Amino acid sequence: MITYTKEELMEIINDHQKWLAGTGGTCADLSGANLSDADLKWADLRYADLRHANLWRANLNDADLRCANLSDIKGLLNPIEYIMKNFEKTEDGIIVYKSFGENYMPNPNWNIAEGSILEEVVNPLPTVECGSGINVATKEWAERECINQIWKCLIRWEWLAGVVVPYQTEGVIRASRVQLIKPV
């Protein structure tokens, strides 16, 4: 694995920005790079070659990895494994928890009542920690972080395609569709 200093990595990213802008530079080749613990926050790595790179504990918040080659990448969160390990599973789907009005006012079109189904367009980028969609969490996260009433909710198995698990999550995911079960 190739290890870059912080300065070398910034030079590669800056050169990549020039390439993206069409003002010279070269496409970033970080294949096989050890990027563990690297601060890539806000880095625009579109089309970069990250094959076989190690991104363990790299800060990817708001990084742009669209069209980047992530083949055989190491250290990125596997969303299916994360969901199966951290959320209760039922016959109908996974149980999640939601509180309303913590940071943002709830969508005025939502009917916050038992049995209601909430819908919202979800930001599909896993590099965005808190994006549009219905932000839900593990029970432990909700009990630790929420001040307002917490709701037990269900994401049905058939709705899992609308779930995004951010790479940097500590218990929060977002979904396009959630059913409210009951207040906890």
C-alpha positions in Angstrom: 0.0 0.0 0.0 1.2 3.5 -0.9 1.1 6.0 2.0 1.0 9.7 1.2 1.8 12.6 3.5 -1.0 15.1 4.1 0.8 17.5 1.7 1.2 14.9 -1.0 -2.5 14.0 -0.8 -3.6 17.6 -1.0 -1.3 18.1 -4.1 -3.0 15.0 -5.8 -6.5 16.4 -4.9 -5.6 19.9 -6.1 -4.2 18.5 -9.4 -7.4 16.4 -9.7 -9.5 19.6 -9.3 -7.6 21.2 -12.2 -8.2 18.1 -14.3 -12.0 18.2 -13.5 -12.1 21.9 -14.4 -10.3 21.2 -17.7 -7.4 23.5 -16.8 -4.6 20.9 -16.8 -3.8 18.6 -14.0 -4.4 14.8 -14.1 -7.1 12.5 -12.9 -6.2 11.3 -9.4 -4.8 7.8 -9.2 -5.1 6.7 -5.6 -5.3 3.0 -6.4 -3.7 1.0 -3.7 -3.3 4.0 -1.4 -3.4 3.8 2.3 -5.9 6.6 3.1 -6.8 5.4 6.5 -7.5 8.4 8.8 -7.2 10.8 5.8 -9.3 13.9 6.0 -11.1 13.9 2.7 -14.0 16.1 3.9 -15.4 18.0 0.9 -12.9 16.4 -1.5 -14.1 16.2 -5.0 -12.8 12.8 -6.2 -15.2 12.3 -9.1 -13.7 9.8 -11.6 -10.7 9.2 -9.3 -9.1 5.8 -9.3 -9.5 4.4 -5.7 -9.2 0.7 -6.6 -7.7 -1.3 -3.7 -7.4 1.8 -1.5 -7.8 1.6 2.3 -10.4 4.2 3.5 -10.6 2.9 7.1 -11.6 5.8 9.4 -11.1 8.3 6.5 -13.3 11.4 6.9 -15.6 11.2 3.8 -18.2 13.7 5.0 -19.5 15.5 1.9 -16.8 14.0 -0.3 -17.9 13.6 -3.9 -17.1 10.0 -5.0 -19.5 10.0 -8.0 -18.1 7.9 -10.8 -14.9 7.1 -8.8 -13.6 3.6 -9.2 -14.2 2.0 -5.7 -13.5 -1.6 -6.8 -12.1 -3.7 -3.9 -12.0 -0.7 -1.6 -11.2 -1.4 2.0 -12.7 0.2 5.1 -16.0 1.5 3.7 -19.1 0.6 5.6 -21.2 -2.2 4.1 -24.8 -0.9 4.4 -26.5 -4.4 4.5 -24.1 -5.6 7.2 -24.6 -2.4 9.2 -28.4 -2.7 9.1 -28.4 -6.4 9.9 -26.0 -5.9 12.9 -27.6 -2.7 14.4 -31.3 -2.9 13.9 -34.0 -5.2 15.1 -35.5 -7.4 12.4 -39.1 -8.5 12.2 -41.1 -10.4 9.7 -42.2 -7.2 8.1 -38.9 -5.3 8.1 -36.5 -3.5 10.4 -37.3 -1.4 13.4 -35.9 2.1 13.6 -36.5 5.1 15.9 -37.4 8.7 15.0 -37.9 11.9 16.9 -39.6 15.0 15.4 -38.5 18.6 15.6 -35.0 18.0 17.0 -33.1 20.0 14.4 -35.7 20.7 11.7 -39.5 21.0 11.6 -41.2 17.9 10.3 -42.6 17.9 6.8 -46.0 19.6 7.1 -47.5 16.9 4.8 -46.7 14.2 7.3 -49.4 12.8 9.5 -47.6 12.0 12.7 -49.9 9.3 14.1 -49.8 5.5 14.7 -49.8 3.6 11.5 -49.0 6.6 9.2 -46.6 6.1 6.4 -44.1 9.0 5.9 -42.5 9.6 2.6 -39.6 11.9 1.6 -37.1 12.1 -1.3 -33.9 10.7 0.1 -30.4 12.0 -0.6 -28.7 8.9 -2.1 -25.1 9.9 -1.3 -23.5 7.9 1.5 -20.8 10.6 2.0 -23.5 12.9 3.3 -24.0 12.3 7.0 -27.3 14.1 7.4 -29.3 14.6 4.2 -32.8 14.8 3.0 -35.0 11.9 3.6 -36.5 10.5 6.8 -33.6 10.4 9.3 -34.0 7.5 11.7 -31.7 5.8 14.1 -30.9 2.9 16.3 -32.8 2.8 19.6 -29.5 3.4 21.5 -28.7 6.5 19.4 -32.2 7.9 19.8 -32.3 7.5 23.6 -28.9 9.1 23.9 -29.4 12.0 21.5 -33.1 12.9 21.3 -34.9 15.3 23.7 -38.4 15.1 22.1 -40.8 12.1 22.0 -39.2 9.1 20.2 -41.3 6.9 17.9 -40.8 3.3 17.1 -41.0 2.9 13.4 -40.8 0.2 10.7 -39.0 0.2 7.4 -40.6 -2.6 5.4 -38.3 -5.0 3.6 -39.6 -3.9 0.2 -38.7 -0.3 1.1 -35.0 -1.0 1.8 -34.0 0.1 -1.6 -34.8 3.7 -0.4 -32.5 3.5 2.6 -29.1 5.2 2.7 -26.5 4.3 5.3 -23.9 7.1 5.5 -20.3 6.0 5.6 -19.6 8.0 8.8 -22.8 6.9 10.6 -22.8 6.4 14.4 -26.3 5.1 14.4 -28.3 7.3 12.0 -29.6 6.2 8.6 -32.1 7.8 6.2 -35.1 6.4 4.3 -37.6 7.4 1.7 -40.5 5.6 3.4 -41.1 4.8 7.1 -44.2 3.6 8.9 -44.9 5.0 12.4 -45.7 2.2 14.9 -46.1 4.0 18.3 -44.4 6.5 20.6 -41.9 4.9 23.0 
